Amino acid sequence: MREHYDYVVIGGGMTGHAAVRGIRGVDARGSVLVVSAEPHAPYQRPPLSKALWKGMQESGIWLGTDRQPGVELLRNTRASALRCASRVVRIGERDVGYGKLLLATGARPRRLPVPDDEGVIAFRTYDDYRRLAHLVRDKHEIVLVGGGYIGLELATALLEKGKDVTMIVRDARLGGRRLPAAICERIEAQAYRLGLELLREDEVVEVRRSGERFHVRTKRGRSVDADGVVSGIGVEPNVELAAGAGLHVRDGIVVDEQLRSSNAHVWAAGDVASAPVPTFGRIRQETEQNASFGGLLAGRNMAGAGQIYDDLPFVYSEFMDGVMEAVGLCEAQADVVAVPGSSGESGVFCYVRDERVRGVLFWNAECAQEEAEAMIRGTVVDDVRSYRPLLPLRPAA
């Protein structure tokens, strides 16, 4: 490790990898240091709950950051302090100087509110995937806590492998915080066909380990015994390093349209960044697209490109018998308007709020992303109840 680098990237995930690509796209020679808290080189995160359970080889997830010329990767290493005035970051036991620095520190999974969650897999990393994959080789009863995309994807994977899955969710409907009622009904029916045991409107208050088994107790007094417990109840941004350095932090590290923080020599991107987005104002995105495109643009801007990040949110997921692609913000607080012909089997659903389209969700339908983005950026809805967007309803390829 040198005493000084032109570029230091704190975070060895998809955002950090994309940033290296961005830097190299503008500056082919500058020295680059990537600092990763994980023991592994950067990898794709989405396959952990999707493709790896459907036969994708683990060798296919690696991004190759460690093979980039002129890039030094430190694994199992954390940055403990950042001194912006002197442009120095504390890495391990050494102080390292930098020209430009990117905070791609990502997020950590929320933990179950129980005194002892030892043995509970708070699903987030490659090692979490390996733990769960190893567990279910010869174990069959699993409790999944949380009904978000990760929970739905893992429930699908485990049910399709013939495992006995009990899912504990706070909502009245499976997927109810994000998905239209018609889709919720469809995925619940499919889940029940696969054998899911669903505990609605409940939450975990105790997890007790007994040998190799777990006893789970819920707020409503239900009890479940299982071979393993997996939680997917959201994440929290890792802002401690930024906050300790005096950077502006508010639900993430606050950055401008070029992803620069409140310090002129420090950028932030990915799950940890709170960035201005056209139409929506300032938001923090936890998506693959944001990690990849945000990291790429931050790297390019660190090298002097001066580009604006204006991509709308985009989410892709697969669960039960469906493929979902969502453009913009698809949230339960909005009014959902279905394109004629839409159903829980396939369809296009517009999320309307304050008389504007805020999001468009494609379910088992061809994603017309450009048209959806145009609607979100400019369509005003005069009458929400009678509004019908002119989107084609075509089956997904």
Secondary structure, 3 states (H helix, E strand, C coil): CCCEEEEEEECCCHHHHHHHHHHHHHCCCCCEEEECCCCCCCECCHHHCCHHHHCCCHHHHECCHHHCCCEEEECCCCEEEEECCCCEEEECCEEEEEEEEEECCCEEECCCCCCCCCCCEECCCHHHHHHHHHHHHHCCEEEEECCCHHHHHHHHHHHHCCCEEEEECCCCCCCCCCCCHHHHHHHHHHHHHHCCEEECCCCEEEEEEECCEEEEEECCCCEEEECEEEECCCEEECCHHHHHCCCCECCCEECCCCCECCCCCEEECHHHEEEEECCCEEEECCCHHHHHHHHHHHHHHHCCCCCCCCCCCEEEEEECCEEEEEEECCCCCCEEEECCCCCCCCEEEEEEECCEEEEEEEECECCCHHHHHHHHHHCECCCCCCCCCCCCCCECC
